[in-house]
Amino acid sequence: MIEQRMPPARRILLGALALAMTGLAGCYSGLGDGTRQMGDDGADAGDAGDAGEPDRPPRTPGPEAIDTPFEPPGSEVELLPFHVRLANLAAVAGVHADDPMFMALLDRRFQLGDHDYANGIAPDLKWTPERMETWVKAVRPVCDDPRFQARYPDLATDPSALARAAFARDPSPEELQAFAEVQAGQLDGAGRYRMSCLAVLSSLEFVAR
């Protein structure tokens, strides 16, 4: 069961801003090949990273990598550990945490704050603009996966089922209105579906304590 987390006051705002302002078009080029084995803490063994070099964590983009449109309250937001976020995604999607739909997340796990104590990498649970962008890019293949879409077929018109699965409660009317606003400007059902999915799965209530 997905655990209850932070109160609902700010759960959508940063996710919606990250979606709207970090430029999703063309940000993901597709899943790569290969299989991974997950450890008990959710980290995969022999992770290759974005550069394709084994046993070397991918480099986190520097502050100059994106144009930061706003300052998130990093001192007030603490992410859930990466393996918890991954487990919650797997529960929402109805698959195991080592499913190929999470390959982009696993490839970027150090950029997303995961730890590897054996190699001197401590967890980093700050919710920065760079991490928001990385999270949204990595979660997009989940939203686009046919199995996920079969599980939530009405998401483009009604995000209630996904929000209920992600938050372990019914969404409020204000939240439903916020999700509708996130869809503004999307001309087709696929775009509306993706924006609703990303808004829920990048919301603070889903990713933070």
N, C-alpha and C positions, 0 to 999 in steps of 0.2 A: 504494500500500500504506500502511496506517495504521502509523505509526511506533511502536515500543515506547517506553513512557514510564516513569513512576515505578515503584518496586518495589511489590508487591501488598499491603503491610501495612495501608494505610488507604484502599484504593480505594473501598470501599462505604460506610463509616460516615457520612460527611457527606452523601452523596447520599440515603441512607435517612432520615436525620434531617430533611433539607430536605423530603422528600416527606411525612413524617409530621407535621411541625409547622408548615407554612406554609399549610395550608388550601387544598387544590386545588379543592374543590367550587365550581363556578360561576366559576372564575377566568378563563376564556377565553370570549369571545363569538363566536368564529368568524373566518375569514379575510376580509380586505377585498379590494377589487378593485385592479387595477393591475398593471403589469409593471415589472421592474427589470432593469438591465444591470449585471453584475458586473465590477469592475476586476480587474487582475492580482493585487491584494493581497486580494481577497475582499470588498472594500467595495463597496456598491452606489452607483450614481450617482443623485443627486437624491433621496436617502432622505427620506421625509416625516416620519418620527418618529411617536410615539404621538399627538401633538396635531394631526397633519394639516397642519402648516405646513412648506412646502418649505425645504430647506437650513438647517433649524434642528434641532440634535440634541435628542432628548427629554431631559427633566430626569430625573435619577436621583432616586428617592425618598429623602427624608432619613431619618435614623435613627429618627424617630418613626413612620415609615410602617407598620412591622410590629412586633409584639411578639417580640423576639429570645429564643428559648427556650434558646439555648446560645451559647457563644463559640467560633467556629471558629478553628483555629490559623492565622490569616491570615498571620503572619510566616513560617510554614513551608510554605505552599501558594502556588504561583505558577501561575496559569492558563496554558494554551496561548493564543497570540494568537487573537483572534476568528476570523480567516479560516482558521486551522488547525482550530479546533473545528468550524467550518461545513463545511470540506472533509471532515473525518472523518465528520461526520454524513451528508454526501452519499454518501460511500463505503459506509457501513453501510446506507443506505437504497437504494442502487443508482440514484441519480438525479443530475442536475447540481446544482451549488450555488445556481443561481438558480431552482430549482423552486418552485412556489407553496406547497409544504408548509413551506417555510422563511420564509414571509412574516413571521410573528410574530417570528422571530429577527432578520430584517433590520430590521424596524421598531424593534427594541429594541437594535440593535447597539452604540450608544454606552453604554447602560445596562449592557451586557454586556462593556464594556471595550475596544471597538474604537477606532481612532484616526482622526483626520482632521487631518493636519498643516497642510493649507492653511487650516483654520479654527482652528488653535491647540488642537486636542484631542489630547492625548497618550494612548497606551495605558494602561489601568489593569487590571492582571492580578491584583488581590487577590480572594480568594474570600470575600466577605462574606455575611451572612445575606440582605441585600437582593438581592445578585446571584444567590444560590442560588434565591431565590423567583422572580426574573425568568427565570432559565434554565429552571426547571421549567415555568413557565407557557408559555414560548415553545416548548419542546420537545413539549409535550402534543399540538399538532396533528400533529406527525410521528408520534407513537405512534398517533393516531387515524386516520391516513390509510389508506384501503383498500389502496393499493399496498404500503405498509410492512407492513400486516397480512398481505397475501398472501405477502410475502417471509419473514415469520416467523410462520407460522400456529399453531405450537404454543407460543408464548411464555407463555400463561397457565398451562401445566402444566410446561413445560421451557424455561428461559431460556438453555440452553446455546448454541444457535445464535447468538443475538444477542450473548451475552457473548463468544463466539469471534470474531465479526466485529468487535466493539468493542475487544477487548483483544489480538487477534492471538495468542491462545493458548486452551487449554481452561480453563474455570473449575474451581476447586478444589472439593472437597466442602464445605468451610467456606463458600465463596462461594455455592454453591447453597443451602445452609441459610439463609444470610443473605437471599437473595432470597425464599425461602419465607416467612421471617418478615416481610418487607416486605408480603407479600400478606395477612397476618393481618387479619381483619375484613372482607375483601372478599367479598360474598355472591354475586357473579355472575362469570362468565368475563370480561366486559368490564372490570370493575374489577381483577381479578387481572392481566389482560393489561396494562392501563395502568400499574399499579404496578410490575410487573416491567420494563417498557420504560423508565419514568422512572428507576427505580433504576439500571439499567445505564447509561443515557445521561447521568445526573448524577453518576456515581461519579467519584472522584478520578482513577482511572487513565485515564478517558476524557477528562476536561476539563483535567487539570493535568499539569505536567511530572513 
